[in-house]
Amino acid sequence: MRTVFLGTSEFAAAVLRRLADSAHRPSLVVTRPDRPRGRGRRLASPPVADAARELGIALEQPESVNDEPARARIAAERAEVVCVCAFGALIKEPLLSEHLMLNVHPSLLPRWRGAAPVERAIMAGDEITGVSIMRVTAGLDSGPVCAQREEPIRPADTYGSLAGRLQAAGGDLLVAVLGSRLQCQDQDDALATYAEKIGPGDRELDPGRPAAQLERVVRALEPHIGAFVALQDGTRLGVHAARAVTSGELAAGTLRLDGPQPVLGCSVGALELTVVQPPGRRAMSGEDYLRGLHR
């Protein structure tokens, strides 16, 4: 089947590689323009652009995929299906109606529509998530679902480990759908939940919440975004790994620095900070951090 691929992120790049290795290899990849990244703010390509170049697939990076030149470039491919995954920009009419579009979304729709479905599923303590192949419509991830595959969320899963399994499942499922007769069913909007984009407030570990919740936040934001504890001097202590434990006599909001690991008192239980990153330094174990403080 002749396809065009729209995507941007690392997740989308993995799906693109699986699609390119199938009978439905895209003839064109469309992604976002290069943007400044990192501390040096150097111009860098989206992961999908890098993957397209490695695969030798024609690449376009328009300012807007909805502009006439971009629409004309996609139309020139005469694709039977435009495959979309984590594109990161709104696709509008008339482009929506000009092609059959199938989106790879990492949740079991209608649960976790929106920008951060993997992170929100871990944060919420879901035991199962998955991937959905859905038709792209004007609504937010609300189009008819053509196929789904479940994936358990393991107790130690981070975003990195879970997303790795989901992107592999998503690529396989997309290839299977493209090779079969398309049968899609409308979603039940009454069951929809929304995965809002991760904001600065989501990253701070609030000791007014139970430790078990904060442990899930750490796992959900590792390794791509990162959680932190606000220190008394106004700096932030990055937290890459943590474990919920019983609090003993530790009051909520107290950061204990006299044990084998830093421990944050929470409203219920406490959070042991097992891998941390002090400001301007590399990530280290909680033990090494405390040794550095007490020298």
N, C-alpha and C positions, 0 to 999 in steps of 0.2 A: 504494500500500500504506500502511495506517495505521501510524504509528510513534510511539514515544516515544524520547527521546535521553537517555542518561546520560553525562556527561563533566565535566571540570574545567579542564584545562590550555589553554594557547595552541594546542597541537597539536589538541586536541579541539574548540576553538572554530572552527578552520579547517574541520575535517570537518563540524561542525554547519552552517556557512554553505553548504557544498556540498550537504548533504542538504536544507536548507531551500529551495534553489534548484531542487529536483527535484520529480518527481511524488510523492515520498515524504516531503514536508515533515512534520516531527513536530508533533503537537498539544500536546506537553508536553515540557519540558526539566527534568531533575532534576540538580542539581549539589550541591557541598559548601557548608556555611555560610560566610559572610564571616569572614575571619580577619585579625588584625593583620599588617601587612607593612612591610618597609623599616626604615630607621633610626629613623623616628619612631613605628613600630609603630602606624600608623593602620589602622583597620578598612577592609578592601578586599574587593571581590567577586571571585570566581574569574573568569577570562576567559570561561568558558562562560556565566556569569550575565550578563555585559555583552553578549555576543553575542545571547543570547535576548531581552534587553530591546530591543536594536537591531532585531531581526527581528520583534518583536511576538508572540513565542511565550510561552504560559503557562509560568511558572517556579516550581519548588519547590526549597527548600534545607533539607531535613530534617537533623537531627543524625545520623540513621542511616537509610539507604534501606531497611534490613531491618525497621524498626519498622512496626507495623500501620497507622498513619495514612498513611505513605509508600506502603506496598504497596497500600492501598485507593485512594489517589489515582492510582497507575499503572494499577490494574485498571479504574478508571472510564473510562479512555481507550479501552478495548477494542482495544488495539494488536495488530496481527498480528505485529509484530517490535519488540523493545526493542533499540535500537542503543546500543552501549557503546564509548567511546573514552577512554582515560586518565582514568578516573573517580577512581582513587586511594583507593578504599576497598573492602573485601571485600564481595562480594555473596553472601549466604548463603541456605540453605533457610529457609522454603519459597519465597522469591522466585525462586530459580533455576528451580524447576520450574513456576512459575505462568505463565511466558512463554517464547517462543522468543527467545533473546538472541544477537545477533551482535556480536562485538568487532572493532574495527579495531586491529591490533597492528603496530607499525613494525619488523618483522623478517621473515625467511623462516623461519617456524616449521618444525621445532622448535628452530632455532638462536635463541638469545637470548630465551628466556622471561624474564619478570620486569620490573623497574621501570625499567631504563635501557638498553634495547636499542640505541638510536641511539648513545649515548656508548660503550658497550662494543664495538660493531662498529668504530667508528673507532679506539679504543684498541688493539684486537686486530690492526689492519692488514688487516681484511677488504677485499676488492676489490669485493664485491657484497653488497648487502642488499636490502631491499624491504618490502612490506607484505603482511599476511595478514588475511583475513576468516575468523574462526573462531567456532564455537559456544561460548558461555560455559558452563563446567562448574565443578565444585567444585575441580578442580585448578588449579595456577598456569599459566595460558596453555596448558593441555594438551588443550583440546577439539578436536574434529574441524575440519579446515581446509576451507573452502568455496571459497576462491580466493586466488591470490597474484599479485603483480606484482613483478618484479625492478627494482632501481635501482642503478646503479654508484656506488661511492664514489670520488670524484675525488681526486687527490693533494692538492689544496688545500682540500678540504671541511672546514668547521667543523660543529659541531652545527647552527648556525643555517642554513647553506646546505643541508645534507642534510635536516634536518627539514622545511624548506620544501618540498622536492620530494616527500618522503614523505607529508606531510599532503595535498598536492594529489592524489597517486596514491591515497592511502587513501580520500579522499572520492569520487573517481571510481569506484574499485573497489567501494565499498559501494553506491553507486547502481546500478551494473551488476548486482551480486548480488541486490539487492532486486527488480530487474526481470526476473530469470531464475528458472528452476527450480532450487531449492536442492539441490546435490549436494556432500556433504562427506565427507572421508576422514580416518580416524584418523591421528594423528601416530605416528611411530616414537620412542618414549621413549628408546631406546638412543642416538639421535642428538642428544638435547637438551643445550643449554648454557644457562647461567643468567646473566642480566644483573643483578647485585646493584645495589641503590641506591647512588648515589655518596655516599661518606662523606668526612669530613675528610682521611683518609689518602690518598684518591685525588687530592686537589687539590695536595698538595705534590710538587714536582718533585725527586725523589730522584736526586742525581748518581751514585749507585751503579748506576744503570741506563743502558742505551745512550741516546745522544742521540736516535736515531730514534724510540724509544719515547716519550720525553718530548715530542717534537714532536707526536706523535699525541694525547697527553694534553691538551696545550694546545688543539689543534683540537677535541677532543671536548667540552671544557668551555666553549667560547666560543660565544655571549656570556652564557649564562644562569647559570653557576656560577663559573667562573674558576679558573685554576691560579695557583700562587705559588711563589716561591723564598724559603726561610727565610734571613734575613740574620744576620750575626754579632751584631748588637745585639738580637736577639730579635724584630725586626719582620718583616713580610712584604712582599715586593715582588711585586705582582700581575703576571702575565704574560698578555697578550692575544694575542700572536703571537710565534712563534719559528721558528727554522730550524736543522736539524741540519747541522753543518759538521765538517770535520776538526779535530782538537784541537791539532795541533802538539805543543808541549811542555806544554800545560796539564794539570795533575793533576786527577783527579776530585775534585769538591767545591770547587775553586777558582773564585771569581767574579772574572773579569778586568774591571777598570773603566778601563783605560788605552788602549783602542782606540776605533775608531769606533762600536762597539756593545758593550753588556755581553755577556760570554760566560761560560757556566757549563761547567766541565770535567766530563765524564761518564765512566763506565766504558769506553765506546766512543764516540769522537768528542766533540764539544762542542755546546752549545746556544746559538745566538746569539739574544739576547732583543731582538726588533725593535720590539715595542710593550709598554710596561710601565706600571704604575700604582703609584707610591710611596704609602706610608700617608697617608691623608687628602687625597690630591690626585687630579687628573684623570688619565686615561690619556694617555700621550705616547710619542713615538718613543724608541727606545733612545738615539739621538744627543742628543735634548733632555735626557733624564735625566742623561746623563754631563756635558753642559755645565753643568747645574745643580749637580752635585756638585763640579765643578772651579772654580767661581767663587770 
